Amino acid sequence: MGITGRKRRCSCSAPSPCEERLLLLLFLFVAMLLQRAMVESRPLNYTRHRQTSTLRLERISRHLDKINKPPVLTIESPDGDLIDCVHKRKQLALDHPLLKNHKIQKMPTEMPRGMKVNSRSDNEEEGESMRVREDAWQMWHLNGTRCPKGTVPIRRSTVHDVVRAKSLYDYGKKRSQLPLSRRNDAPDVLSANGHEHAIAYTGSSQEMYGAKATINVWDPSIQVMNEFSLSQLWILSGSFDGTDLNSIEAGWQVSPELYGDSRPRLFTYWTSDSYRATGCYNLLCAGFIQTNSRIAIGAAISPVSSYDGNQYDITILIWKDPKVGNWWMSFGDKTLVGYWPAELFTHLADHATMVEWGGEVVNSRSNGQHTFTQMGSGHFAEDGFGKASYFRNLQIVDMDNSLSSVQSISTLAENTNCYDIKSFYSKEWGTYFYYGGPGNNPQCPS
């Protein structure tokens, strides 16, 4: 039923039930659009409006003194970040009790077989000319200053960063997220605590020793400060419904609470006990050992993709050193970032049992409605290249330390009216998928 262009004379008769429903639906749709426009036009306030006691400030100061190691040089980024160049042997990672006698591994003993240097020439995907550049980098590089040899760049934590967190204990950590019940064959789905996903995953009796993907970078809008939107890969082993899940994660995320802004940032995460007590984001606790002097974990990525415009992506590979056992991370074309020592893990000290790729958001349901926080580009998978966000060239590392294209994946999205995912295969992109969505919309109101 549509609204015609004919003029109607004034009538005192009441509208029909069908007309009433149509008017009500139209009213609700317009109200929703107005509400969304207000949300998107209102800047987020990144400072919590609560008093901070002197005692809490003293505790925060002591914690910052512990995690911010004395720098050899400090670089001020155009976005306001302070990047401290810390001597690699003085970095926080080595404060971990399990790493007391750890000797820093300078290089992995082997790179995965099958690695290729990506070409920077234009590719063709489904007949479409691709405007993809692989030089997405970081904002702190823009002033031309680099960290000296023998140091690693570490984003400095500030009092404001910690105050934004729920508590000092929660700073830099994911809240315990595992649902009370789940299918044994399903991936690490955390929707029971407000986390929603659009992911691809592989899991079988085959032992896995790493994963790789090229991830499209966007700057999705976040509705409220304690929500986030991320795109990452997960390396997993252990029990999903217990307390021993091991997870290694890396990708990009927008998290106003963690970083104080809405820029996409390179991030890492690890846990060996289902996010309960171990692990953290980036370098905010002892654990991950950085070896690279040019990449700052937690720093903003620039430039980012634009709708129907230039597309930017980052390539991340995580794999287990076949001789030493440490889990290495590389960025782009064989640029080593650092590693998670084998001592940190239980199940991942051996191998991974599942790999996941995709997007995740926090839906805090403020005002009782589904969040407007976007995933990926904020557009559904069906919109395709240049509009929807993508992961391409999904690969895994097998027990022979060989890198190979993923032949079959499963996909999962808890609520396809809010965020969805569609997978494909092509010669240029291998196994790939589009994913994401706007969150709250007429089909996803609550």
N, C-alpha and C positions, 0 to 999 in steps of 0.2 A: 504494500500500500504506500503510495507516494503523495506528496502535496502538490496539487496542480496549480497552474497559474491563473486559473479562472477567478474573477471577482465574485464574492459572495455577499448577498444582502444580509443586513442585520436580522437576526432571528432570535426569538426569545426561547426557542426550544433548547433543552439541555443537550450537551454533546453525548454521542453514543459511547458505550463502554470501550469500543475499539479506539475511538478518537481520544478518550481519556488516557488510555494506556500509551498511545503514541505521543501525546503531549507530555506525559510523565517521563517517558524515556528520553524525549528531547530535552526536557528540563534537566534531568540527571546528567545527561551527556555534556550539556553546556556548563553546568556547575562543576563537573569534574575537570573540564578543560580550564576553567577559570582558576580552580584550586591549584592545578598543576602549574599554571603560568605564575601564580603567586609564589609557589615553592621554588621554581627555577629562577625567579627574578630576585629572590631574597638571599643575600649572601649568608653563608654559614658563619656563625660566631664560633671561633676556634678556642675561645677561652671559657672555661667553666666558671659560672657565676657562683662561687662559693668561697668562703673565707678559708685561708690556709693558715693553720696555727704555726706559731714559732717552732714548736716541737717537731711538727711535720716538715717544715722547711729545713730544720737541722738534719733530720733523717734523710731528706732528699739530697742535701748537700754532701753528706757522707757517702751516699750511694753514687753520686756523680763523680766524686773524687776517686771512687773505686773503679768505675768503668771508663772514665775519660783519662786515658794514659797521657803523660806529658809528651807534647809534640816536639818534633824537630823543627817543623814549619807548619803554619796555619794558613789555609787558603780560604778567602771569603768568596762564596759563590754568588752570582747575580740574583739568585732566588732567596738569599739570606742565610743559606746553610754555611756552617763553618766546617771545613774539611781539615782535620788534623792529620799531618804526616807523622806517623808513629813508627819508631824502629820496630821491624818485624819481630824481633825477639822480645819486645816489651808489650806486645799486644795482649788484650784481655783473655784471649782464648787459652793461653798457657797458664792462667790462674786456676783452671779446672783441676780438681784433685786427681782425676784420672789421667791427667796429662803432665803430672809432676816431673817425670823424667822423659817427656816426649821430645824427640829430635825432629825439627821441622823438615818435612820432605820437600826438597826444592822442586822436583819434577816427578810426575808419575813414571813408573817403570815402563809403561806402554800406553800409547793412545789406542782407542778402539780401532780394529781393522775395518776398513770400508769408509773411513772419514774422507770427505772430499772438500776442497776449498770451493766455496760457493762463488759462482760467477756474478758479477755486478751488472751484467747486461740485462736488458729487458727480457722477460719470459712471456710465454703465451699460456693462458689457462682458459680452456673452453672458448678459444677464439678471441679472447678479450686482451687488449693491450694493457700490460700491467705496469703501473707506476709505483713499483716497490723499490725502495732504497734500503740497503742493509747497513747504513752508517749511522743509524739512530744511536746517540751517544748520551752524554750527561752534561747538565748545565754548568757544573763547576769547571769544566774544561774551557769555557768561553773566554776567560781572561788570560789564557795562555800559560798559566803557571802549572807546573807539574811537581809531584812529590819527588824528593831526592832518592837516588838509588839506595836500596837497603831499608826503605820505609814503606809503609802501606797507608793508603788514604782511608780515614775513618770519620764518618759523620759524627760531629760532636753532639752529645745529648745535653739539653738545657733544662733548667728548672721548669720552664713552661711546658716542655715535652712531658715531664713526669706529672705535673699538676693536671694535665688533661686526662691522664689515665684514671681508672676507677680507684686504684690504690697503688702504692709503691710496689707491692708484690705483683700486681697485674701489669706493670709497665713492661712493654716489650713482649708480652705473652698472649697467646690465644687462650680464651677461656675454655675450660673443659667442655667439649662439644658433642661427644658421642651420644647418640640416642639410646633410649632404654632398651629398644628392641630393633632388630634389623635382620634382613635375609643374609645368610652366611655367604651367598655367592654374589652379593651386591657390593659395590665399592663403599668407600668411607663417606656415607651420606649423613650430613649433620643437620638436616632440616628440623629435627626435633627441638633444636635450640635457636631457631630463627635463621639458620644458614640455608641458603638455596643455591642450587647448582645447575649447570648445563655442562656435562662432562662426557668424555669418551674414556673408555677403560679397557684394559686387557688383563686377564687373569686366568691362569691355567696351571697344570702340573709342571709346566716348563719353568725352570729357574731363570730369573732375570737379574742382570747385573748393571742395569742403567737404562736411561731413556733420553731422547732428544726431541726437540720440536722448534719450529720457528713460529713466533707468537706476534701477531699484529698488535700494535700499541695505540691505545686511545686514551682519552681523559673523560671517562664517564662521570656524570653528575651524581653527587651523594646528597641525600635528603637531610639527614641529621648527623651530628658529629660522630656518634659512636657506631655508625655503620661504615662498611667499606665495600669496595668492589675490586676483585683481583682476577688475574688470569695467570695460571701457573701449571706446572707439572708436579706430580706427587710420585715418590718412590716409597713403596709401603711393604711392611712385613709384620707379622704378628697377628694378634687377635683383635678384630674390630669391636667385639663386644666385651672385652676385658680391659685390663690395665697395662698391657704390655705392648701396645701398638707402637711400632717404630715408623717414623715418617721423615723423609727428607723432601723439602719443597723449595721451588724457586720460580720466579716469574716477575710480573709487575703488578703493583697495586696502588689504588688511591685510598688513603686512610687519613682523614682529617684529624682523628684522635691521636694517631701515632706520630704524624709528621707536621701537623699544624697548617696544612694547606690541601689543595685539591689537585696536585700534580701527580702524574703516574711515576712511580719510583721502582727501581730494581730492588727486589727483596729476596731473602732466603728465610727458611725456617727449618727447625728440626725438633723432634721429640723422641724419647725412648719409652715413654709411659703414658701414651694416649693423651698428651697435652696437659697432664695433671701437675707435674712439678718440674720436669726437665725441659730444657730447650728454650728457644726464644726467637724473635725476629732478628735478622741481620747479625750485628755484632754486639747486641745489648746484653749478652751474658757470655760466659766462657764457653768455648766449644769450637765453632768454625775457625779454622786457621787461614788467614788471607796471605797470599803470596804475590799478588799483582799490585803494582804501584800506580796504575792508571784508572782502575775501576773502583768506585766507592759504593759499597752495598748500602742501600737506603737513600742514595742520591737520585735526583730527578732525571728522567729520560727526556731528551729533547733532540729533534722535534717529534711531534706526535701526528697521527693520521687525521685527516679531515674528511668529512662526508663528501663523497663523489670527487675527491681530490687526491693529493699525494698520499700514498700509504707507506707506513714505516713499520718495520718489525725487528725483533731481536731473536737470536738463536741461542738456545741454552741446551747444553749437554751435561748430564750427570752420570758418572760411571764409577764402578769400583775397580781400583787398581788390583790387577789379578795376582800380584805378588805380595804387596804390602797390606792391602785390604782397606785402605782409606778411600772414601768416596769423593772423587774430584768433581769440580764444576768448571766448565769452560763457557765462554761467552763469545758469540760471533764465530769467526773463523779461527778456531784453535787457540783462542786467547784464554790462558789458564787464569782463573780467579783465585782459587784456593781449594781447601778440602775439609770434609768432616772426618776427623780421625775415627778409626774403627773402634777405639776404646769407648766411644760414646754410646755404642749400641749393643743390643742383645741379638735380636733376630737379624737385623741388617749387618751384623758382623759376619753373617754368612751370605745371604742373597735376598732379593726382593721377591715377593709373591704376587704383587699387583702394581701396575703403573696406571696413573690417571693423567688426563690432560683436560683443561677447560676452565670455566669461569665459576666464581663463587661470590655471593653477596650476603650481607647481613640484613635481614628484614626485621627491624625492631617493632614494626607495627605501631608507630606513634599515632595517637588519636584513633587507634583501633582499626586502621586501614593498612593495606599492603603498601610497602614503601615505594616511593618514586625513584629510589636509587637504581641507576642503570647498570647493566652488565655488558661488558665489551664496548661496543659503540653506542649502545642504547637502541639498536635496531635488531629485529628478528632475523634468523638465519636465512629465510627465504629472500631477503633483500640482496644477498650476494655480494660480490666483490666491490669494494669501494664504499660500501654502506654498512654491511654487517662485518663484525670482527671475525678473524679466522685463526686457526692453527694449521700449519702445513708441514709436510715432510715428517710425519710421526715415525719415530724409529725406536728400537730397543736394542740393548746390548745383551748378547747371549753368553752362555757359559764359556765359549771359546774367545771371548772378548771381541766378537764381531758385531758390527753395527749393521742392522738390516731394517728394511721398511716393515712396518706393522701390516700384516696381511688381513687381519680381521679385528674389528673393535666392536664393542657394544656402546650404546649411548644411553644417557639418562638425564632427564630433567624432571624435577618434582612437579612443576606447574607450568606446562607449555603455554598457558595463556599469559604468563608473565615473562618467562625466559625459555628459549628453546635451542635445539641443536640439530644439525643435519650433516651427515658425513658423506664423503665422496672419495673417488680415486681418479687421478690423472697421471700422465707420464711425467709432467713437470713437477707437480706438487705431491706425488705419491699419495698416501692416505692423508686426507685433510678434512676439516669440517668448518662450517660457519656456525656461530652460536651467539647468544645474548638476547637482549630485549630491554624494554623500557621500564619494567616493573609495573606499577599501577597504571591501568588503562581501562577502558570500558569493559573489556573481557576479564580483567584481573583487578577487581575493585577491593578485594579483601582476602 
